[in-house]
């Protein structure tokens, strides 16, 4: 029997506000445990929440960018559950009137463009974080994350493969990052995906029993979890057993999921409207002001880079994959007016160093002014390509003037032809065997002589000139 996989996602995104959703505590990542806390986010009796307006604005911005309708009369609800990382014993969320509804995101598949429906986007607060100490056999709780603002993006069950899931997630990640609403770092937990998955016989109109998988903090883990859970469910059905509706924990090291608890339904959480928070009235003017402030998105940039700058499609896709890279490209091109060279430096050395040093694109120090200056002096022949790479590493780390660095370190090309000819004559005299080989038709000998010349000039000669003078003298 052939089976079809049916997948829907619940994507939690931590918003890039400076303070939490209902209090003034910092949202900074990496602080010492329980430093960024107060009576509100630790659930002390008598403390009252107040909505952070920026959370609402970010949620609306993401909703507009994902083609959602905005709920202009919205409320918060209490979702009751009892975990140690949940200090109030309830979470403030939105069930009945979520801020955004009925949207979609388009992805490219082998069969063409596919629209993935978004059921809703709602605002809520994050819980604290449990740290399990296996050595001491204890669990500790850090409430710094408690009250950090989240949006939860709930898709329709429209995805049919791991590839479609990853394309959808990448589209969401880029959209939200371009808006500046979140850094979407899976490794820091600022973007987290829960996968709801079921299988059914191909052609069946009925959905199978779904499971929900948590603890997925990388695209690789998400792919492996989907493939592993699909295989597990098919095996159960093939053996005549039932799939149980439950929440499962994915262990990426063992590449195996195990049951955590039975899957709750809405009634298990005993939702009711939060009595401490007033309803939210979203005006037409607020929606329109947020719509007008929306930036140019990656897809629009890709098309413009091809038409306006003549870049190949591959280049434009790579550069727009991260907004800081796109910003660097545009501002540098504006200065030096050499889009293809700018693209080459970003796709080559910039991306190489980001990967090698495990950096984030938003942490780039190099300024458009200095990158443009490096391209200009390289194109003018003031330095050769190997020196240019050395200089690039310096400005990548310290963002200093390339011209000044070249001058202070005597890295400029040996451009005086008389001086270059004198050096090449020395090389010829010191390597009679290579000269003899070259004249006997062994063309590789020329490469050796060029190399010796470059060595004598400390790599500062222009290879084209060296070749020309060598040909003339030989």
N, C-alpha and C positions, 0 to 999 in steps of 0.2 A: 504494500500500500504506500502511495506517495503522500507525504504530508506537507502542509503549508504552515509557515511560522507567522503568527500574528503578534505584533509588538506595539505597545504604547509606552511612552516615557513620562515620568514625573521628574522634571529638572528643577533643582533648587539652586538659586543664584544669590550669593551674598552681594548686597548693593554697596557701592563705593561712597557711602556717606561717612562723614568724620565721626558722627555720634550714632548711638543705637536708635532703634525704631521708636521707643517710648520713653527714653531718658537721655540724659546728657553725657553718659559714659562713652569713653573712646572705643572705636572699633578697630584700633591698630592691631595688626597680627604680630604674634611673637612676644607679647609682654609676659612678665612673670605671672604665675597662676593667681587668679582671684584679685588682681590689681584693679582692673577696669570694671568695677562693680559698685552698686549702690542699692538702697532699699527696694527700688522699683524692679531692677533686673535680677535681684535675688529673691523676689517674691515675699518681701516682708509685709505683715499685716498693716493695713492702713495706707500703704503707698499707692499712688494713683498714676496711671500711664497718661502721657500726652503724645499725640502722633507727631513724628518728624515730617514736616511738609516735603522735604527733599525726597523721602521714600516714595511718597505719592507721585511726585513729578517723574522720578525714574521709572516707576511702574507704568505710568501713562505713556512715556516715551517708548518703552519696550513694546507696549501694546500697539501703538501706532505703527512701529517698524515691522510688526508681525501681522499687520492687517486685521487687528482686532477691533471690535466696537467697544467703546469706553462706557462703563456703567456710571451714569452721572449722579445716581443716588446709591451710595455704597455703605456697607456696615462691616464691623468686625464681630467675630463670634468666638466663643470659648470652646476649645477642643480639649476635653478632659481625659487625661491619662496619667499614670502614676509611675514615673521612672525617676531614679536619683538625679539625673541630669536636668530634670524639669522642676525648678524650684517652687513654682506656684501650684504644681500638680494639675496645671492646665496650660495650654498654649493659645495665645491670641492669634487667630487666623481668620479666614473668610470662607464660609461655606455657602451661604444663601445668596449673597450679592457680591461676587468677586469683582474686582476693579476692571478686568478686561475679559471679553468673551468672543467666541466664534471667529477666530483668526486662522491664518495658515502661513506656512513657510514653503517655498518652492525649492526643490533640490533637483540636481541633474542625475539621472540614472542612465543605464545602457539603453533603456527603452525610450528615453526622452525626459522631459520635465515632469516631475511628479509633485503634486501638492499634498503636504502633510498638514492635516487639520489640527488646530489648537483649540481645545475645548474651553479652556479658561486660563487666566493668569491671576493669581491672588497674592496679596501681601500677608506676611506673617513674621513672627519672631523666631529666631533660632534657639535651640536648647544649648545647655552647657556641654562640656566634653568630658567623658569618662576616660581615665587613664588606668589601665589594668596592669598591676604589678604582679606578675606570675611568681616571682621569687618570694615575695612577702605574702602572696595569696590574698591581696587586698585590691580594692578599686578606689581611686581618688577622683574627685570631681573638680573641674576648673570651670567657674562660671563667667570667665571673660567673654566667651562666645554667646552666653545667654542674653537674648535681647538684640543680637546683631540682626539688622533687617534682611529679610529674604523676600524674593518673589518665587513662587512655584509655578512653573509653566507645565500645564497638563495637556499632553497631546491626545489626539484621537488614536485608536488602534490601527493606524494606517501604514505602518512599516512592516516589511516582510523579510528583511534580512539584516545582518550586522552591517553590511555596507550602507544600506539606507539609513540606519540608525546613526552611524558615524558621520554621514554627510549632513543629516539633520542637525546633529549636535554641533558640528563645525560651523554650519550656517548660523545657528543661534549664538555660538561663541563670538564669531566675527561681528554679528549685528550688535550684540550687547557691548562688546569692547569698543566698537566705533562710536557708540552713543556715550561712552565714558561711564556707563551705569555700573560696571563691575570689571575687575581685571580677569575674571573667569579662569582663575588658576585651579585646575583640578587637583594638583598636588598639595595645595594649601586648603582645599575644601571650599573655595569660594564658588565653585560650580560642581554640583553633585547630581548624578543621575540614578534614579531607581528604575529598573527595567521590569515592566509587566509583560509577561510572555505566556503564550499558549500555542498549542499546535492543533491542527484539524486536518482531516482528509482533504486532499485537493478537490475543489468543487463543492465542498459542504458549505451551506449557508450559516450553520451554527458555529459559534465560537467554542473552543475547548475551555477546560478549566485553567485559569491563569495562576501563575505564581508571581511574586514580586521579589526581585533581587536587590539587595542593598550592598553598601561598602564597595562601590565601584569608583575608583579615583584616577583612572587613566583610560584613554581610548583603547589601549591594548587589553586592559582588564575587561572593559565592556564587551569587546569582540569575543574574548575567550568565554566570558560568562554566558553570552547569548548562545554561542555554539555548544557549550557544555550543557546548558539547561534544555536546549532543543533536543539534544541527543538523549538526555535523561528522560524527558517526557515521552519521546517516541518509543524508547525501550519499555517504559511502564505500560503504555497502551498496547504495544506489540505482545506483551506477556499477559494481556488481559487484566491488568491492574488499573486502579484509578489514580489520576493525578489529584493531589489534595491541594485545595486553595490555601496558600500559606505564604508567609514572608520568609525568604531564605537569605542566608549570609554567604557571600562569595569569598572564598579564600583563594587569592590569586597565586600564592606560593604553591599550594597543593592542586590548583586548578580544579577545585571542587566546591560545590555549594552544599550547605546543610541547613536544616529547618531551624528557624528561630522561634516562630510563634504562628498560631493560626492567623489568617488574614482578617483584619478587622473591617467591618463595614461602618458607615457613618453613624448608625444608631449605637454602636459600641462606644463611641466617643462622647455621646450625650451632648451634642452641640446645643448651645443656646446663645442669643445675642449678648455681647459683652456689655454689662451694665455701666462700666466705668468710662467707656469711650463714646463720644457723640457720633451720629451719622456723618458721612462725608458727602458734601454737595460739590460736584465738579462742574464749574461753569463752562459755557461754550468758549469764553475768552481764554480760559486757562488751557483748554485743549488746543485751541488755535495757536496760542503763543508757543506751546511745546512743539506742535507740528512744524511751525516756521523755523524753529531752532534746530530741527533734525539735520545732522550732517550728511554729506554725500557718502553713500554706502559703498562697500567694496565692489559690488557688481557694477555700479555706475562708474566708479573710478577705472575699473578694468576696461570698459568700453571706451572711455575717454582717453586713456593712455594709448590705446591702439590707434584711435582716430586722430588725436591731437599731436601725439609725440612719435607715432609710427613704431611703437614698440611691438615686438612679437607677442602673441596672446600668452605664451608661457611666461615671459618676463612680467607682463602685467598681473598675472595671477599670483606669481611668487611675491612681488613687491606689495600687493594689496592684502596679502594674507595677514599682515599685522599693521595696524594703523600707524604706529611710530615709523615703520619703514616707508609707508606711503607718504607720510609727512616729510620725512628726510628727502625722499626722491623729489617731491614737488618743489620744496624750498631750495634744494641744491640746483635743480634744473633751472629755476628762475634766475639764479646767480650766474651759472656758467653756460647755460643754453646748450648743453650737450647731453640730451636725455639718455641716449644709448650707453654712453660711457658711465653716467651716473648709475644706470640700471646694472651695468656689469660690476661696478664696485660694490653695490648693495647685495646683489645675488652671489657674488664671489666672496670677497674678503670679509664683508660685514657679517653675512650669514655664517661663514666658517667660524669666525671668532665668537659669535653669539653661541653657537653650538659647542665649540671647544670649551668655553669658559662657563657653560651652563647658565647663561644670562637670560634675562627677559628683554624683549625688544624695547619696552618702555624705559629700561634702565640705560639706554645708549647715551654716552657722553659726547660723542662726536657731533659737532655742529655743522649745519649746511655750509656755512661760510668757509670752514677749514677743509671740508671735503671738496668743495668747488675749487678752492685754491690748489689743492693737491692735483686735481684733474687738469687744471690749467697749466701748471708747471710741467706735468708729465707730457701733455700734448705738445707743449712748446719745445720739448726736447731738453729741458733744463736738468732732468733726472731720467734715468732709464727705469724700465719696469721693475727690476729686482729691487732697486733703491726705493721706488715708489711703494712697494709692499712693506718694506722696513719702516718707512715714514708713516704709512697708514696705521700700522700697529701702535706707533707712538701716539698719533692723534686719536686713535680709538680709545686708548687708555687715559690720555691726559688732555685731549682737545686743545693742543697747542698749534701755533701757526706753522704749517709745513715749510714755508719759505724761510722762516727764521731757523727752524730745526736743520734744514739742509745747509744753510749758510754757516751756522755755528759748528756743525759737525763735518764741514768740508765734503759734502756728499754730492755736490753738483757735477754734472757730466764734464769730462775733458773734451771741450768743444773746439779748442784751438787746433786747427788741422796740422800746423807745423809741429806742435808738441806731440800730437798723436802719431804723425809720420815718424818722428824721431824714436818714439817708443816701439813702433812696429818694426823699424829697421833693427833695433836691438833684438827683438824677438826672432827675426829672421836669421840674424847672425848666430844667436844662441841655439838654434834648432835646425842645423843644416840637413839632418836626416829627413825631417818632416818636409822641408822645402823640396828635397830630391824626390820624395814620395809623391808630392803634389804634382811636380813636373812630369812624373812618370805616369800620371793619370789616376792616382789614388786621391779622389776628391775629399775623402774623410780627413785627410791631413790638414785641409783648410780649417775644419772645425777645431782641431787641436791648436792651430796657430791663433785663431780667434780667442780661444779659451785662455791661452797664455797671455795675450794682450789684455784681456779683461782682468786677469790676475794682477798684472803689473800696474793697471790703473785703479786697482781696488774696486773693480766692478763699475767704474764711473764713465767708461767709454760708451759711445752709442754704437751698438752692434752693426747697424747699417753702414756707418762711416768706416768702421774697422774693416768690414768686408770690402768696401770700395777701395780703400788704400792698399790693402793686402793684394787684391787683384791687380792693381796698377803696378805695384812693386815686384810682383812675381811674374 
